[in-house]
Amino acid sequence: MEYRLNKIAELCSEHGFKTDMPDKNRIDVTIREDCVLSFLNLVDENDTLVGFDGTPWHDHGTVEFMTGPNTSIECDELDIIIGLVSGELLIVNQYLNSILTDRWIMHKKEPLDLKYIEAGEELKICRLA
Protein backbone atom coordinates (compact mmCIF):
# COMPACT_ATOMS: atom_id res chain seq x y z
CA MET A 1 0.00 0.00 0.00
CA GLU A 2 1.44 3.34 -1.00
CA TYR A 3 0.44 6.54 0.74
CA ARG A 4 -1.74 8.75 -1.46
CA LEU A 5 0.52 11.78 -1.36
CA ASN A 6 -1.56 13.88 -3.75
CA LYS A 7 -4.69 13.22 -1.65
CA ILE A 8 -2.75 14.24 1.47
CA ALA A 9 -1.79 17.50 -0.29
CA GLU A 10 -5.42 18.18 -1.27
CA LEU A 11 -6.72 17.44 2.24
CA CYS A 12 -4.06 19.59 3.86
CA SER A 13 -4.82 22.45 1.50
CA GLU A 14 -8.50 22.27 2.48
CA HIS A 15 -7.51 22.61 6.15
CA GLY A 16 -4.86 25.30 5.76
CA PHE A 17 -1.73 23.20 6.25
CA LYS A 18 1.31 24.06 4.16
CA THR A 19 2.79 21.08 2.32
CA ASP A 20 6.02 20.51 0.46
CA MET A 21 6.89 17.59 -1.82
CA PRO A 22 10.71 17.43 -1.94
CA ASP A 23 10.36 14.46 -4.31
CA LYS A 24 7.61 12.30 -5.79
CA ASN A 25 7.71 9.83 -2.88
CA ARG A 26 7.54 12.25 0.07
CA ILE A 27 5.23 14.94 1.39
CA ASP A 28 6.01 17.17 4.37
CA VAL A 29 3.04 18.66 6.23
CA THR A 30 3.84 21.73 8.32
CA ILE A 31 1.68 21.45 11.42
CA ARG A 32 3.45 24.41 13.05
CA GLU A 33 6.64 26.21 12.17
CA ASP A 34 8.71 23.77 14.23
CA CYS A 35 6.56 20.66 13.64
CA VAL A 36 6.67 18.83 10.29
CA LEU A 37 4.90 15.51 9.74
CA SER A 38 6.36 13.54 6.84
CA PHE A 39 4.77 10.76 4.80
CA LEU A 40 7.09 8.68 2.62
CA ASN A 41 6.61 5.94 0.09
CA LEU A 42 9.70 3.75 0.39
CA VAL A 43 9.51 2.31 -3.12
CA ASP A 44 12.64 0.12 -2.96
CA GLU A 45 11.46 -1.49 0.28
CA ASN A 46 7.79 -1.70 -0.80
CA ASP A 47 6.94 0.11 2.46
CA THR A 48 5.65 3.43 3.77
CA LEU A 49 6.72 5.57 6.70
CA VAL A 50 5.10 8.40 8.64
CA GLY A 51 6.98 10.40 11.27
CA PHE A 52 7.94 13.80 12.55
CA ASP A 53 10.99 15.36 10.97
CA GLY A 54 13.94 15.38 13.38
CA THR A 55 12.48 12.98 15.98
CA PRO A 56 12.72 9.20 16.34
CA TRP A 57 8.99 8.32 16.39
CA HIS A 58 7.72 6.79 13.20
CA ASP A 59 5.30 4.15 12.00
CA HIS A 60 4.67 2.20 8.82
CA GLY A 61 1.53 1.72 6.75
CA THR A 62 -1.77 1.98 8.59
CA VAL A 63 -1.17 3.25 12.14
CA GLU A 64 -2.91 1.72 15.16
CA PHE A 65 -3.80 4.11 17.98
CA MET A 66 -4.93 2.93 21.41
CA THR A 67 -8.33 4.32 22.43
CA GLY A 68 -8.46 2.60 25.81
CA PRO A 69 -6.73 -0.17 27.75
CA ASN A 70 -8.05 -2.86 25.38
CA THR A 71 -9.31 -0.95 22.34
CA SER A 72 -7.73 0.68 19.31
CA ILE A 73 -8.45 2.18 15.92
CA GLU A 74 -6.50 2.01 12.69
CA CYS A 75 -5.82 5.16 10.70
CA ASP A 76 -4.52 5.45 7.16
CA GLU A 77 -2.64 8.53 5.99
CA LEU A 78 -5.80 10.55 5.37
CA ASP A 79 -7.37 9.48 8.68
CA ILE A 80 -4.28 10.81 10.47
CA ILE A 81 -4.74 14.28 8.97
CA ILE A 82 -8.50 14.20 9.64
CA GLY A 83 -7.88 13.01 13.21
CA LEU A 84 -5.43 15.82 13.89
CA VAL A 85 -7.81 18.41 12.43
CA SER A 86 -10.80 17.07 14.40
CA GLY A 87 -8.89 16.85 17.69
CA GLU A 88 -9.33 13.07 17.98
CA LEU A 89 -5.56 12.67 17.52
CA LEU A 90 -3.09 14.64 19.60
CA ILE A 91 0.58 15.46 19.19
CA VAL A 92 2.79 14.65 22.18
CA ASN A 93 6.09 16.52 22.48
CA GLN A 94 8.67 15.02 24.84
CA TYR A 95 11.39 17.25 26.25
CA LEU A 96 14.34 16.35 28.45
CA ASN A 97 15.94 19.35 30.13
CA SER A 98 14.06 21.63 27.72
CA ILE A 99 15.37 19.85 24.60
CA LEU A 100 12.90 18.16 22.26
CA THR A 101 13.71 14.43 22.30
CA ASP A 102 10.65 12.90 20.66
CA ARG A 103 7.29 13.71 19.14
CA TRP A 104 4.45 11.30 18.39
CA ILE A 105 0.74 11.06 17.72
CA MET A 106 -1.72 9.52 20.15
CA HIS A 107 -5.49 9.19 20.36
CA LYS A 108 -7.14 11.51 22.89
CA LYS A 109 -8.63 8.49 24.72
CA GLU A 110 -5.33 6.62 25.00
CA PRO A 111 -4.27 6.12 28.63
CA LEU A 112 -1.06 8.09 29.25
CA ASP A 113 1.44 5.98 31.22
CA LEU A 114 3.62 8.29 33.29
CA LYS A 115 5.28 5.75 35.60
CA TYR A 116 8.59 5.93 33.71
CA ILE A 117 8.85 9.71 33.43
CA GLU A 118 12.36 10.91 34.31
CA ALA A 119 13.61 13.88 36.28
CA GLY A 120 13.78 16.85 33.90
CA GLU A 121 11.38 15.22 31.45
CA GLU A 122 8.35 17.16 30.27
CA LEU A 123 5.45 16.16 28.03
CA LYS A 124 3.50 18.79 26.15
CA ILE A 125 0.32 17.64 24.47
CA CYS A 126 -1.04 19.65 21.58
CA ARG A 127 -4.60 19.44 20.25
CA LEU A 128 -5.02 21.29 16.97
CA ALA A 129 -8.80 21.63 16.93
C-alpha angles and dihedrals in degrees: 000000000000122000112252096238096176090052089050089053092050093047093047091049090053090054098042100254117143114231134192128193106202088181139355093271100049138059124186117204115201106217092172132347092273098033121075122173113202129201117194135185105212096204098179091052094040087233142111132223134197122187147129116275111252097013132091100236114105140143137197132233117333110009122224116214123192113237096180140346092293105014136078144167131217121228128193121206094278093045089056092057092043091048092052092048093047094046094242089114122051133198116232117202116197119202129184114196089345094306119118107243103166144359128195144160123250136173114255090238095051112117109245111225109209100167093105098046111135132220108275092020119128131184120204116190119203125198112190099198 
